[in-house]
Amino acid sequence: MIILVIRTCSLKDVDGLSKTSYKVLVTHYYPFYIKGLKGKINEWLPSLAPSKELLNEYREEVKKFKTEQPKKACELAWNIVSYDSRFRRQILNNPLSISELKRIRDIGRQLRGKRMVYLICHERTDDYCHRRILQELMEKYEV
């Protein structure tokens, strides 16, 4: 049995990761404002980031709820814009995205659980983040 270990992480936590882990940045824009990041990230794959349209819609909805229901703002926005299903469609309908997912999954398998693979973006947690969906696609659905 081949072990596959894919984890998620925020950019804020990259410094705390093992130097031997394989780190994949999955954002549209490279965060040049973070000094020294280039030496800490193994790959940057914007093809695995949500579309700008989806991300902007989500952010707008979060803003609407931040003042009224700050603890539930992300959850409400996530559901209103149908983030999960739209992002899955985006990835599964894009041959480049599927190819990149398979390649990262294969890297994870080659490491056999001895080194972790991390999917990294700006969000603090992956509760309402595309990283979790990418992780599920690689681990459960065998893209």
Backbone as numpy.savetxt, mean C-alpha at the origin, in Angstrom:
# Nx Ny Nz CAx CAy CAz Cx Cy Cz
6.03 -26.43 1.51 5.19 -25.25 1.51 6.08 -24.01 1.51
5.76 -23.06 0.61 6.52 -21.82 0.53 5.86 -20.77 1.41
6.65 -20.14 2.25 6.15 -19.12 3.16 6.15 -17.77 2.44
5.04 -17.06 2.57 4.94 -15.71 2.02 4.58 -14.78 3.15
5.44 -13.82 3.42 5.19 -12.86 4.48 5.26 -11.45 3.88
4.09 -10.84 3.76 3.98 -9.47 3.27 3.41 -8.63 4.40
4.04 -7.52 4.72 3.58 -6.63 5.77 3.33 -5.24 5.17
2.68 -4.39 5.95 2.47 -3.01 5.53 3.10 -2.08 6.55
3.39 -0.87 6.10 4.10 0.06 6.97 3.88 1.48 6.46
3.88 2.43 7.38 3.80 3.84 7.03 5.21 4.38 6.78
5.29 5.40 5.95 6.58 6.05 5.72 7.20 6.52 7.04
6.36 6.85 8.00 6.85 7.34 9.30 7.60 6.25 10.07
7.39 4.99 9.70 7.99 3.88 10.44 9.15 3.20 9.72
9.52 3.71 8.57 10.57 3.07 7.76 11.88 2.94 8.52
12.23 3.94 9.29 13.51 3.90 10.02 13.57 2.75 11.02
12.43 2.29 11.50 12.40 1.21 12.48 12.42 -0.18 11.87
12.36 -0.28 10.56 12.36 -1.59 9.91 13.76 -2.16 9.82
13.84 -3.46 9.79 15.13 -4.13 9.64 15.78 -3.70 8.33
17.06 -3.50 8.37 17.79 -3.12 7.16 17.75 -4.22 6.09
17.51 -5.46 6.52 17.48 -6.57 5.58 16.10 -6.79 4.97
15.07 -6.09 5.46 13.74 -6.26 4.89 13.70 -5.65 3.49
12.75 -6.12 2.67 12.59 -5.62 1.31 11.44 -4.62 1.34
11.75 -3.36 1.04 10.79 -2.28 1.21 10.33 -1.75 -0.15
8.98 -1.76 -0.34 8.39 -1.34 -1.60 7.47 -0.15 -1.35
7.82 0.99 -1.92 7.01 2.19 -1.80 5.92 2.14 -2.86
4.65 2.26 -2.45 3.51 2.15 -3.36 2.70 3.45 -3.34
3.35 4.54 -3.77 2.74 5.86 -3.81 2.86 6.43 -5.23
1.97 7.37 -5.57 2.06 8.04 -6.87 3.31 8.90 -6.96
3.51 9.68 -5.92 4.62 10.62 -5.91 5.70 10.14 -4.96
6.93 10.30 -5.38 8.04 9.94 -4.51 8.20 11.04 -3.46
8.22 10.70 -2.18 8.29 11.72 -1.12 9.72 12.26 -0.94
10.12 13.14 -1.85 11.47 13.69 -1.82 11.74 14.50 -0.56
10.69 14.91 0.13 10.84 15.70 1.35 11.41 14.88 2.50
11.45 13.56 2.36 12.00 12.71 3.41 13.47 12.44 3.07
14.35 13.08 3.80 15.78 12.95 3.52 16.27 11.54 3.82
17.09 11.02 2.94 17.70 9.71 3.14 16.80 8.54 2.81
15.59 8.80 2.32 14.66 7.72 2.02 15.15 6.83 0.90
15.79 7.42 -0.10 16.23 6.64 -1.26 17.10 5.45 -0.86
17.93 5.61 0.12 18.78 4.52 0.57 18.06 3.50 1.44
16.81 3.80 1.82 16.06 2.90 2.71 14.99 2.11 1.98
14.67 2.48 0.75 13.62 1.84 -0.03 14.25 1.02 -1.15
13.77 -0.20 -1.34 14.30 -1.03 -2.42 13.67 -0.72 -3.77
12.36 -0.41 -3.75 11.65 -0.13 -5.00 10.55 0.88 -4.78
10.27 1.63 -5.84 9.13 2.54 -5.85 8.24 2.11 -7.01
6.99 1.72 -6.70 6.07 1.21 -7.73 4.78 2.04 -7.75
4.78 3.15 -8.48 3.56 3.96 -8.56 2.40 3.23 -9.23
2.67 2.17 -9.98 1.59 1.41 -10.62 0.72 0.68 -9.59
1.18 0.61 -8.34 0.40 -0.04 -7.28 -0.26 0.98 -6.34
-0.24 2.24 -6.75 -0.90 3.29 -5.96 -2.33 3.49 -6.48
-3.22 4.00 -5.64 -4.57 4.27 -6.13 -4.55 5.39 -7.17
-5.53 5.39 -8.05 -5.60 6.46 -9.05 -5.73 7.80 -8.33
-5.27 8.85 -8.98 -5.37 10.18 -8.39 -6.84 10.54 -8.14
-7.69 10.14 -9.06 -9.12 10.42 -8.92 -9.69 9.77 -7.65
-9.41 8.48 -7.46 -9.91 7.77 -6.28 -9.35 8.37 -5.00
-8.07 8.63 -5.00 -7.43 9.19 -3.80 -8.00 10.57 -3.47
-8.19 11.41 -4.48 -8.74 12.76 -4.24 -10.18 12.69 -3.74
-10.99 11.80 -4.30 -12.37 11.65 -3.83 -12.38 11.22 -2.36
-11.54 10.27 -2.04 -11.45 9.78 -0.66 -11.05 10.91 0.29
-10.03 11.65 -0.07 -9.55 12.74 0.79 -10.61 13.82 0.99
-11.35 14.13 -0.07 -12.42 15.12 0.04 -13.50 14.66 1.02
-13.87 13.39 0.94 -14.87 12.86 1.87 -14.35 12.84 3.30
-13.10 12.50 3.48 -12.51 12.51 4.84 -12.62 13.92 5.42
-12.29 14.93 4.61 -12.37 16.33 5.08 -13.78 16.68 5.56
-14.77 16.22 4.84 -16.17 16.51 5.20 -16.52 15.99 6.59
-15.99 14.82 6.92 -16.36 14.19 8.18 -15.40 14.50 9.33
-14.26 15.07 9.06 -13.25 15.31 10.10 -13.78 16.12 11.28
-14.59 17.12 11.01 -15.06 17.96 12.10 -16.23 17.33 12.85
-17.12 16.66 12.13 -18.31 16.08 12.76 -18.03 14.74 13.44
-17.31 13.88 12.76 -17.05 12.53 13.28 -15.60 12.14 13.03
-14.68 12.79 13.71 -13.25 12.57 13.42 -12.79 11.12 13.55
-13.37 10.37 14.50 -12.92 8.99 14.68 -13.42 8.06 13.59
-14.50 8.45 12.92 -15.08 7.60 11.88 -14.89 8.18 10.48
-14.19 9.30 10.35 -14.07 9.99 9.07 -13.51 9.08 7.98
-12.45 8.37 8.28 -11.83 7.50 7.27 -12.76 6.36 6.87
-13.39 5.76 7.85 -14.31 4.65 7.56 -15.48 5.12 6.70
-16.07 6.24 7.06 -17.21 6.76 6.30 -16.79 7.11 4.87
-15.67 7.80 4.73 -15.19 8.18 3.40 -14.87 6.95 2.56
-14.24 5.95 3.17 -13.88 4.70 2.49 -15.12 4.05 1.88
-16.19 4.01 2.67 -17.43 3.38 2.21 -18.15 4.21 1.15
-18.18 5.52 1.34 -18.89 6.39 0.40 -18.30 6.32 -1.00
-16.98 6.32 -1.09 -16.35 6.31 -2.42 -16.14 4.89 -2.96
-16.59 3.89 -2.21 -16.41 2.47 -2.61 -14.94 2.18 -2.91
-14.09 2.65 -2.01 -12.65 2.57 -2.21 -12.17 1.15 -2.48
-12.57 0.22 -1.63 -12.07 -1.15 -1.73 -12.36 -1.74 -3.12
-13.59 -1.73 -3.53 -13.95 -2.36 -4.80 -13.35 -1.61 -5.99
-13.32 -0.29 -5.92 -12.75 0.49 -7.03 -11.25 0.26 -7.17
-10.55 0.19 -6.03 -9.11 -0.02 -6.10 -8.79 -1.43 -6.60
-9.53 -2.42 -6.13 -9.32 -3.79 -6.62 -9.51 -3.86 -8.14
-10.57 -3.22 -8.63 -10.81 -3.20 -10.09 -9.66 -2.53 -10.81
-9.20 -1.41 -10.25 -8.09 -0.68 -10.86 -6.87 -1.59 -11.02
-6.53 -2.30 -9.97 -5.35 -3.16 -9.99 -5.56 -4.36 -10.91
-6.69 -5.03 -10.76 -6.93 -6.26 -11.51 -7.19 -6.02 -13.00
-7.50 -4.79 -13.38 -7.70 -4.47 -14.80 -6.46 -3.86 -15.45
-5.37 -3.82 -14.71 -4.14 -3.22 -15.22 -3.05 -4.29 -15.28
-2.68 -4.72 -16.49 -1.65 -5.77 -16.62 -0.32 -5.43 -15.94
0.08 -4.15 -15.98 1.34 -3.76 -15.32 1.23 -3.96 -13.82
0.11 -3.56 -13.23 -0.09 -3.71 -11.78 -0.08 -5.18 -11.38
-0.76 -6.01 -12.15 -0.78 -7.45 -11.85 0.62 -8.03 -11.94
1.35 -7.64 -12.97 2.72 -8.12 -13.14 3.60 -7.71 -11.96
3.47 -6.47 -11.52 4.26 -6.00 -10.38 3.88 -6.73 -9.09
2.59 -6.96 -8.89 2.15 -7.71 -7.71 2.74 -9.11 -7.70
2.70 -9.77 -8.84 3.25 -11.12 -8.93 4.75 -11.12 -8.65
5.43 -10.12 -9.19 6.89 -10.04 -9.00 7.23 -9.82 -7.53
6.52 -8.91 -6.87 6.78 -8.67 -5.44 6.41 -9.89 -4.62
5.30 -10.54 -4.97 4.91 -11.77 -4.28 6.01 -12.82 -4.44
6.58 -12.93 -5.63 7.65 -13.91 -5.85 8.92 -13.57 -5.06
9.20 -12.29 -4.93 10.33 -11.88 -4.10 10.08 -12.32 -2.66
8.86 -12.10 -2.19 8.49 -12.53 -0.84 8.65 -14.03 -0.65
8.27 -14.79 -1.65 8.42 -16.25 -1.56 9.88 -16.67 -1.55
10.69 -15.99 -2.34 12.12 -16.32 -2.38 12.79 -16.05 -1.04
12.29 -15.05 -0.33 12.86 -14.73 0.98 12.41 -15.72 2.05
11.38 -16.51 1.74 10.88 -17.60 2.58 10.64 -17.23 4.05
10.18 -16.02 4.28 9.86 -15.61 5.64 11.08 -15.23 6.47
12.28 -15.38 5.93 13.48 -15.01 6.67 13.68 -13.50 6.68
13.21 -12.87 5.63 13.21 -11.41 5.53 11.80 -10.99 5.16
11.36 -9.89 5.70 10.01 -9.40 5.43 9.97 -8.53 4.18
8.83 -8.54 3.51 8.54 -7.60 2.43 7.53 -6.62 3.00
7.81 -5.33 2.87 6.91 -4.29 3.36 6.38 -3.46 2.21
5.06 -3.23 2.22 4.40 -2.30 1.31 4.25 -1.00 2.09
4.73 0.10 1.53 4.84 1.35 2.29 4.14 2.50 1.56
3.41 3.31 2.32 2.85 4.55 1.79 2.69 5.55 2.94
1.95 6.62 2.69 1.82 7.71 3.65 0.89 7.42 4.83
-0.14 6.62 4.62 -1.14 6.39 5.66 -0.51 5.79 6.92
-0.96 6.24 8.05 -0.40 5.77 9.32 -0.71 4.29 9.58
-1.96 3.90 9.36 -2.34 2.49 9.53 -2.91 1.99 8.21
-3.07 0.69 8.12 -3.61 0.15 6.86 -5.09 -0.20 6.95
-5.77 0.26 8.00 -7.20 -0.02 8.13 -7.96 0.47 6.90
-7.68 1.69 6.49 -8.31 2.28 5.32 -7.21 2.76 4.38
-6.52 1.79 3.83 -5.37 2.08 2.97 -5.24 0.99 1.90
-4.78 1.39 0.73 -4.63 0.45 -0.37 -3.57 -0.62 -0.11
-2.64 -0.36 0.81 -1.60 -1.37 1.11 -2.23 -2.68 1.56
-3.26 -2.57 2.39 -3.93 -3.77 2.90 -4.56 -4.57 1.75
-5.13 -3.89 0.80 -5.73 -4.57 -0.35 -4.66 -5.26 -1.18
-3.55 -4.58 -1.41 -2.44 -5.19 -2.15 -1.93 -6.43 -1.42
-1.80 -6.32 -0.12 -1.35 -7.44 0.70 -2.30 -8.62 0.54
-3.60 -8.36 0.64 -4.59 -9.43 0.47 -4.51 -10.07 -0.91
-4.37 -9.25 -1.93 -4.29 -9.78 -3.28 -3.10 -10.72 -3.45
-2.00 -10.37 -2.84 -0.80 -11.21 -2.95 -0.92 -12.47 -2.09
-1.43 -12.35 -0.89 -1.45 -13.48 0.03 -2.61 -14.45 -0.20
-3.80 -13.93 -0.46 -4.97 -14.78 -0.50 -5.43 -15.16 -1.89
-5.34 -14.23 -2.81 -5.96 -14.45 -4.11 -5.01 -14.88 -5.21
-3.76 -14.99 -4.87 -2.77 -15.51 -5.82 -2.85 -14.82 -7.18
-2.69 -13.51 -7.19 -2.67 -12.79 -8.47 -1.50 -13.26 -9.29
